C-alpha cells in the first residue's frame, strides 16, 4: 500500500507561482512513477504530467514551459512547480503513484488562481 498526501495549494494571482508537494509513505520502494492530475470545477480530471523512477518527465502541452515536476527520492516527495499560472488554472490537483500492483491517489490540494 502507498499513501499520498498533497500540500502547497492556495490562492494565487494570475501570473504567480506555486509549488505543490506530494509525500508518499508505505511501500514507497515499489513506486515506478508519479503523475500529477488536475480537476477544474465542472470538468473531468486531466493529466498534467508525470515523472518516472529515472527522473524523466512528460507534460500536457498546455503546461509545457510553465510547470516542472521533480522528485526527491530521499524524502519520498514529488513536486509540481507551477509558474505563470492562468485564471483558468483553478483546480484541485492530485498526485498519483503507480507500482506493479496498481495505482494510488492522494486527497488533492486546491489551487485557486485569481484574475
C-alpha positions in Angstrom: 0.0 0.0 0.0 1.0 3.6 -0.7 -0.4 6.7 0.9 0.0 10.1 -0.7 -0.5 13.5 0.9 -0.5 16.6 -1.3 0.1 20.1 0.1 1.0 23.6 -1.1 -2.2 24.7 -2.7 -3.7 28.1 -2.1 -4.8 31.3 -3.6 -2.5 33.0 -6.1 -2.9 35.8 -8.6 -2.7 35.1 -12.3 0.9 35.1 -13.4 2.1 33.9 -10.0 3.7 30.7 -8.9 3.0 27.8 -6.5 4.9 24.7 -5.6 2.9 21.6 -4.7 4.3 18.7 -2.8 3.2 15.1 -2.7 4.7 13.0 0.1 4.5 9.2 -0.2 4.5 6.7 2.6 4.1 3.0 2.9 5.6 0.8 0.2 7.4 3.6 -1.5 10.2 1.4 -2.7 7.7 -0.1 -5.2 6.7 3.1 -6.9 7.6 3.3 -10.5 6.3 6.7 -11.4 4.3 9.6 -10.2 1.6 11.6 -12.1 0.0 14.9 -11.4 -3.6 15.5 -12.4 -6.0 18.4 -12.0 -9.7 18.7 -12.0 -11.3 22.1 -12.7 -14.8 22.9 -11.5 -17.3 21.1 -13.6 -14.7 19.3 -15.7 -13.1 15.8 -15.8 -9.9 15.1 -14.2 -7.0 15.9 -16.5 -3.5 14.5 -16.6 -0.9 17.3 -16.1 2.4 15.4 -16.2 4.5 12.6 -14.9 7.9 11.7 -13.7 9.5 8.2 -14.0 11.7 6.5 -11.4 14.6 7.7 -13.5 13.5 11.3 -13.5 12.2 11.5 -17.0 9.3 13.9 -17.2 6.4 14.4 -19.6 3.7 17.2 -19.6 0.5 18.0 -21.2 1.0 20.6 -23.9 -0.9 23.3 -22.1 1.6 23.5 -19.2 4.9 22.9 -21.1 7.4 25.6 -20.3 5.4 26.7 -17.2 5.2 23.6 -15.0 8.0 21.4 -13.7 7.8 18.1 -12.0 10.7 16.9 -9.8 11.3 14.3 -7.1 13.4 13.9 -4.1 13.7 10.1 -3.5 15.3 10.5 -0.1 12.2 12.4 1.1 9.7 10.3 -0.9 8.4 13.5 -2.2 7.4 14.7 -5.7 6.9 18.4 -6.5 5.0 20.3 -9.1 6.4 23.8 -9.6 3.8 25.9 -11.4 4.8 29.3 -12.9 2.8 31.9 -14.8 -0.5 30.5 -13.5 -3.5 31.4 -15.6 -7.0 32.2 -14.3 -8.4 29.1 -15.9 -5.9 27.1 -13.9 -8.2 26.9 -10.8 -8.4 23.3 -10.0 -7.9 20.6 -7.4 -4.5 19.0 -8.0 -4.0 15.3 -7.3 -0.9 13.2 -7.1 -1.0 9.6 -8.3 1.6 6.9 -7.7 2.0 3.7 -9.8 3.5 0.4 -8.9 3.2 -3.2 -10.2 0.0 -3.7 -8.2 -1.8 -0.7 -9.4 -2.1 3.0 -8.6 -2.9 5.2 -5.6 -4.3 8.7 -5.3 -3.8 11.5 -2.8 -6.7 13.5 -1.5 -5.9 16.6 -3.6 -5.0 20.2 -2.9 -7.0 23.2 -4.1 -5.3 25.8 -6.3 -7.3 28.9 -6.9 -6.0 31.5 -9.5 -7.5 34.9 -9.3 -7.6 37.2 -12.3 
